[in-house]
Amino acid sequence: MASITIRNLDDAVKRRLRVRAAENGRSMEEEARDILRRAVGEPAPPQDLGRAIHARFAALGGVELELPERGPMRPPPRFE
């Protein structure tokens, strides 16, 4: 397991952490681990590119495009 050191922590933050840990019946260290676990959470599953682009621009609204009628395909070129 990894460990970290947090420097320059405000005294007021440390005091609130100590109170919160006591309210939850945990040590300050365990309370800090729980806070970090909840804040970081599980990574989101990857999206495919189309869905990611759609999600990024969904708030801007959509665009309605007129699609032209489809006709028969041209014959393929002949290379003789």
DSSP file with accessible surface (Angstrom, degrees, kcal/mol):
  #  RESIDUE AA STRUCTURE BP1 BP2  ACC     N-H-->O    O-->H-N    N-H-->O    O-->H-N    TCO  KAPPA ALPHA  PHI   PSI    X-CA   Y-CA   Z-CA
    1    1 A M              0   0  240      0, 0.0     2,-0.1     0, 0.0     0, 0.0   0.000 360.0 360.0 360.0 144.3    0.0    0.0    0.0
    2    2 A A        -     0   0  102      0, 0.0     2,-0.3     0, 0.0     0, 0.0  -0.436 360.0-156.3 -86.7 160.9    1.1    3.5   -0.8
    3    3 A S        -     0   0  116     -2,-0.1     2,-0.3     2,-0.0     0, 0.0  -0.964   4.0-162.1-135.5 153.9    1.3    6.4    1.7
    4    4 A I        -     0   0  123     -2,-0.3     2,-0.4     2,-0.0     0, 0.0  -0.935  10.8-142.8-131.8 158.8    1.3   10.1    1.3
    5    5 A T        -     0   0  108     -2,-0.3     2,-0.6     2,-0.0    -2,-0.0  -0.982  11.1-152.9-120.2 132.8    2.2   13.1    3.4
    6    6 A I        -     0   0  107     -2,-0.4     3,-0.4     3,-0.0     2,-0.2  -0.927  16.4-167.6-109.6 114.6    0.2   16.3    3.3
    7    7 A R        +     0   0  190     -2,-0.6    -2,-0.0     1,-0.2     0, 0.0  -0.616  62.5  22.9 -97.7 160.8    2.1   19.4    4.2
    8    8 A N  S    S+     0   0  164     -2,-0.2     2,-0.4     1,-0.2    -1,-0.2   0.844  75.1 169.0  56.2  38.7    0.9   22.9    5.0
    9    9 A L        -     0   0   74     -3,-0.4    -1,-0.2     1,-0.1    -3,-0.0  -0.691  39.7-111.6 -80.9 128.3   -2.5   21.7    6.1
   10   10 A D     >  -     0   0  111     -2,-0.4     4,-2.2     1,-0.1     5,-0.2  -0.310  16.9-127.4 -59.1 144.1   -4.5   24.5    7.8
   11   11 A D  H  > S+     0   0  127      1,-0.2     4,-2.6     2,-0.2     5,-0.2   0.873 110.4  55.4 -60.9 -36.9   -5.0   23.9   11.5
   12   12 A A  H  > S+     0   0   36      2,-0.2     4,-2.5     1,-0.2    -1,-0.2   0.898 107.4  49.2 -65.2 -38.2   -8.8   24.5   11.1
   13   13 A V  H  > S+     0   0   49      2,-0.2     4,-2.5     1,-0.2    -2,-0.2   0.931 111.7  48.6 -66.9 -42.8   -8.9   21.7    8.4
   14   14 A K  H  X S+     0   0   96     -4,-2.2     4,-2.5     2,-0.2    -2,-0.2   0.915 111.1  50.7 -63.1 -40.6   -7.1   19.3   10.7
   15   15 A R  H  X S+     0   0  135     -4,-2.6     4,-2.4     1,-0.2    -2,-0.2   0.933 111.1  47.7 -64.0 -42.9   -9.4   20.2   13.6
   16   16 A R  H  X S+     0   0  157     -4,-2.5     4,-2.8     1,-0.2    -1,-0.2   0.887 111.2  51.8 -65.8 -36.7  -12.5   19.6   11.4
   17   17 A L  H  X S+     0   0   31     -4,-2.5     4,-2.7     2,-0.2    -1,-0.2   0.922 109.5  49.7 -63.8 -42.4  -11.0   16.3   10.2
   18   18 A R  H  X S+     0   0  125     -4,-2.5     4,-2.3     2,-0.2    -2,-0.2   0.934 113.4  45.9 -62.8 -43.1  -10.4   15.2   13.8
   19   19 A V  H  X S+     0   0   74     -4,-2.4     4,-2.5     2,-0.2    -2,-0.2   0.933 113.4  49.2 -65.1 -44.7  -13.9   16.1   14.8
   20   20 A R  H  X S+     0   0  108     -4,-2.8     4,-1.6     1,-0.2    -2,-0.2   0.910 111.0  50.1 -62.4 -41.5  -15.4   14.3   11.8
   21   21 A A  H  <>S+     0   0    2     -4,-2.7     5,-2.9     1,-0.2     4,-0.4   0.922 110.8  49.3 -62.7 -42.4  -13.3   11.2   12.5
   22   22 A A  H ><5S+     0   0   74     -4,-2.3     3,-1.1     1,-0.2    -2,-0.2   0.904 108.3  53.4 -64.6 -40.1  -14.5   11.2   16.1
   23   23 A E  H 3<5S+     0   0  147     -4,-2.5    -1,-0.2     1,-0.3    -2,-0.2   0.840 113.9  42.9 -62.7 -33.0  -18.1   11.5   15.0
   24   24 A N  T 3<5S-     0   0   81     -4,-1.6    -1,-0.3    -5,-0.2    -2,-0.2   0.351 114.0-116.9 -94.3   2.4  -17.7    8.5   12.7
   25   25 A G  T < 5S+     0   0   72     -3,-1.1     2,-0.3    -4,-0.4    -3,-0.2   0.855  75.0 116.8  68.0  35.6  -15.7    6.5   15.3
   26   26 A R      < -     0   0   80     -5,-2.9    -1,-0.2    -6,-0.1    -2,-0.1  -0.853  69.2 -99.8-128.6 166.5  -12.6    6.4   13.2
   27   27 A S     >  -     0   0   67     -2,-0.3     4,-2.5     1,-0.1     5,-0.2  -0.392  39.1-110.3 -76.3 162.9   -9.0    7.5   13.4
   28   28 A M  H  > S+     0   0   60      1,-0.2     4,-2.6     2,-0.2     5,-0.2   0.899 120.0  53.5 -61.2 -38.3   -8.1   10.7   11.5
   29   29 A E  H  > S+     0   0  135      2,-0.2     4,-2.3     1,-0.2    -1,-0.2   0.931 110.0  45.5 -64.3 -44.7   -6.0    8.6    9.1
   30   30 A E  H  > S+     0   0   53      2,-0.2     4,-2.4     1,-0.2    -1,-0.2   0.889 112.1  52.5 -67.1 -37.1   -9.0    6.3    8.3
   31   31 A E  H  X S+     0   0    0     -4,-2.5     4,-2.5     2,-0.2    -2,-0.2   0.928 109.2  49.3 -63.6 -42.6  -11.3    9.3    7.9
   32   32 A A  H  X S+     0   0   29     -4,-2.6     4,-2.6     2,-0.2    -2,-0.2   0.911 110.2  51.3 -63.3 -40.7   -8.9   10.8    5.4
   33   33 A R  H  X S+     0   0   97     -4,-2.3     4,-2.8     1,-0.2    -1,-0.2   0.925 110.6  48.9 -61.3 -42.8   -8.7    7.5    3.5
   34   34 A D  H  X S+     0   0   15     -4,-2.4     4,-2.4     2,-0.2     5,-0.2   0.918 110.8  49.8 -64.6 -42.5  -12.5    7.4    3.3
   35   35 A I  H  X S+     0   0   55     -4,-2.5     4,-2.4     1,-0.2    -2,-0.2   0.937 113.5  45.8 -61.4 -45.8  -12.7   11.0    2.1
   36   36 A L  H  X S+     0   0   85     -4,-2.6     4,-2.7     2,-0.2     5,-0.4   0.917 110.7  53.3 -64.7 -42.3  -10.2   10.3   -0.6
   37   37 A R  H  X S+     0   0  133     -4,-2.8     4,-2.3     1,-0.2    -1,-0.2   0.932 113.6  42.9 -57.2 -46.0  -11.8    7.1   -1.6
   38   38 A R  H  < S+     0   0  178     -4,-2.4    -1,-0.2     1,-0.2    -2,-0.2   0.884 114.7  49.9 -69.5 -38.8  -15.2    8.8   -2.0
   39   39 A A  H  < S+     0   0   82     -4,-2.4    -2,-0.2    -5,-0.2    -1,-0.2   0.905 118.2  37.4 -68.5 -40.5  -13.7   11.9   -3.8
   40   40 A V  H  < S+     0   0  117     -4,-2.7    -2,-0.2    -5,-0.2    -3,-0.2   0.902  90.0 170.1 -80.8 -41.3  -11.7    9.9   -6.3
   41   41 A G     <  -     0   0   38     -4,-2.3    -2,-0.1    -5,-0.4    -3,-0.1  -0.014  45.7 -39.9  62.4-169.6  -14.3    7.2   -6.9
   42   42 A E        -     0   0  177     -4,-0.1     2,-0.0     1,-0.1    -5,-0.0  -0.695  67.7-103.0 -89.5 143.8  -14.1    4.5   -9.6
   43   43 A P        -     0   0  113      0, 0.0    -1,-0.1     0, 0.0    -2,-0.0  -0.383  39.7-110.2 -66.2 143.3  -12.9    5.5  -13.1
   44   44 A A        -     0   0   86      1,-0.1     3,-0.1    -2,-0.0    -3,-0.0  -0.462  36.8-102.3 -71.1 143.9  -15.7    5.9  -15.6
   45   45 A P        -     0   0  109      0, 0.0    -1,-0.1     0, 0.0     2,-0.0  -0.384  47.7 -96.2 -64.6 145.6  -15.8    3.2  -18.3
   46   46 A P        -     0   0  132      0, 0.0     2,-0.3     0, 0.0     0, 0.0  -0.340  37.2-142.7 -65.7 144.1  -14.4    4.5  -21.6
   47   47 A Q        -     0   0  119     -3,-0.1     2,-0.1     1,-0.1    -3,-0.0  -0.716  22.0-104.4 -99.5 158.7  -16.9    5.7  -24.2
   48   48 A D     >  -     0   0   89     -2,-0.3     4,-2.2     1,-0.1     5,-0.2  -0.380  38.8-105.3 -76.2 162.6  -16.6    5.3  -27.9
   49   49 A L  H  > S+     0   0  131      1,-0.2     4,-2.5     2,-0.2     5,-0.2   0.896 117.2  53.4 -59.6 -42.4  -15.5    8.3  -29.8
   50   50 A G  H  > S+     0   0   51      1,-0.2     4,-2.3     2,-0.2    -1,-0.2   0.930 111.5  44.9 -60.9 -44.5  -18.9    9.1  -31.3
   51   51 A R  H  > S+     0   0  168      2,-0.2     4,-2.6     1,-0.2    -1,-0.2   0.877 111.7  53.4 -68.1 -37.1  -20.6    9.2  -27.8
   52   52 A A  H  X S+     0   0   37     -4,-2.2     4,-2.0     2,-0.2    -2,-0.2   0.926 111.0  45.7 -64.1 -42.8  -17.8   11.2  -26.3
   53   53 A I  H  X S+     0   0   89     -4,-2.5     4,-1.9     2,-0.2    -2,-0.2   0.930 113.0  50.8 -65.4 -42.9  -18.1   13.9  -29.1
   54   54 A H  H  X S+     0   0  135     -4,-2.3     4,-1.2    -5,-0.2    -2,-0.2   0.931 110.6  48.8 -60.4 -45.1  -21.9   13.9  -28.7
   55   55 A A  H  < S+     0   0   59     -4,-2.6     4,-0.4     1,-0.2     3,-0.3   0.888 109.1  53.6 -63.3 -37.2  -21.6   14.3  -24.9
   56   56 A R  H  < S+     0   0  198     -4,-2.0    -1,-0.2     1,-0.2     3,-0.2   0.889 120.9  29.5 -65.8 -38.4  -19.1   17.2  -25.3
   57   57 A F  H >< S+     0   0  116     -4,-1.9     3,-1.3     1,-0.2     4,-0.4   0.393  89.3 100.6-106.4   5.9  -21.3   19.2  -27.6
   58   58 A A  G >< S+     0   0   53     -4,-1.2     3,-1.4    -3,-0.3    -1,-0.2   0.864  77.6  59.5 -61.5 -36.1  -24.8   18.1  -26.4
   59   59 A A  G 3  S+     0   0  103     -4,-0.4    -1,-0.3     1,-0.3    -2,-0.1   0.743  97.6  60.9 -66.7 -21.3  -25.3   21.3  -24.4
   60   60 A L  G <  S-     0   0  142     -3,-1.3    -1,-0.3     1,-0.2    -2,-0.2   0.610 111.6-117.8 -81.1 -11.9  -24.9   23.5  -27.5
   61   61 A G    <   -     0   0   49     -3,-1.4    -1,-0.2    -4,-0.4     2,-0.1  -0.187  30.4 -75.5  96.2 169.2  -27.9   21.9  -29.2
   62   62 A G        -     0   0   75     -3,-0.1     2,-0.4    -2,-0.1    -4,-0.0  -0.390  30.7-129.0 -99.1 177.4  -28.2   19.9  -32.3
   63   63 A V        -     0   0  117     -2,-0.1     2,-0.6     2,-0.0    -2,-0.0  -0.996  12.0-147.2-128.2 129.0  -28.1   20.7  -36.0
   64   64 A E        -     0   0  185     -2,-0.4     2,-0.4     2,-0.0    -2,-0.0  -0.875  19.3-168.2 -98.2 120.0  -30.8   19.6  -38.4
   65   65 A L        -     0   0  134     -2,-0.6     2,-0.6     0, 0.0    -2,-0.0  -0.866  21.9-125.5-108.4 141.3  -29.4   18.9  -41.9
   66   66 A E        -     0   0  195     -2,-0.4    -2,-0.0     1,-0.0     0, 0.0  -0.760  25.7-148.0 -83.0 124.2  -31.4   18.3  -45.0
   67   67 A L        -     0   0  152     -2,-0.6     3,-0.1     1,-0.0     2,-0.0  -0.806  15.4-124.1 -94.7 129.7  -30.3   15.1  -46.6
   68   68 A P        -     0   0  113      0, 0.0     2,-0.1     0, 0.0    -1,-0.0  -0.306  34.7 -91.6 -69.4 155.3  -30.5   14.9  -50.4
   69   69 A E        -     0   0  188      1,-0.1     2,-0.4    -2,-0.0     0, 0.0  -0.387  41.4-124.9 -62.4 144.4  -32.5   12.2  -52.1
   70   70 A R        -     0   0  229     -3,-0.1    -1,-0.1    -2,-0.1     3,-0.1  -0.777  29.9-173.7 -95.4 134.5  -30.5    9.1  -52.9
   71   71 A G        -     0   0   58     -2,-0.4     3,-0.1     1,-0.2    -1,-0.0  -0.556  38.9 -62.1-112.8-176.5  -30.4    8.0  -56.4
   72   72 A P        -     0   0  134      0, 0.0    -1,-0.2     0, 0.0     2,-0.1  -0.318  61.5-102.0 -66.4 152.0  -29.0    4.9  -58.1
   73   73 A M        -     0   0  172      1,-0.1    -3,-0.0    -3,-0.1     0, 0.0  -0.414  34.7-109.3 -73.1 149.9  -25.3    4.5  -58.0
   74   74 A R        -     0   0  218      1,-0.1    -1,-0.1    -2,-0.1    -3,-0.0  -0.438  42.0 -96.7 -69.8 153.9  -23.1    5.4  -61.0
   75   75 A P        -     0   0  115      0, 0.0    -1,-0.1     0, 0.0     3,-0.1  -0.430  48.4-100.8 -68.2 146.8  -21.6    2.5  -62.8
   76   76 A P        -     0   0  106      0, 0.0     2,-0.0     0, 0.0    -3,-0.0  -0.293  45.0 -94.6 -67.3 152.2  -18.0    1.8  -61.6
   77   77 A P        -     0   0   97      0, 0.0     2,-0.5     0, 0.0    -3,-0.0  -0.338  34.3-135.7 -66.0 151.5  -15.2    3.1  -63.9
   78   78 A R        -     0   0  195     -3,-0.1     2,-0.8     2,-0.0     0, 0.0  -0.925  10.4-161.9-110.8 129.0  -13.8    0.7  -66.4
   79   79 A F              0   0  186     -2,-0.5     0, 0.0     0, 0.0     0, 0.0  -0.770 360.0 360.0-111.0  83.6  -10.0    0.6  -66.8
   80   80 A E              0   0  186     -2,-0.8    -2,-0.0     0, 0.0     0, 0.0  -0.738 360.0 360.0-107.2 360.0   -9.5   -1.0  -70.1
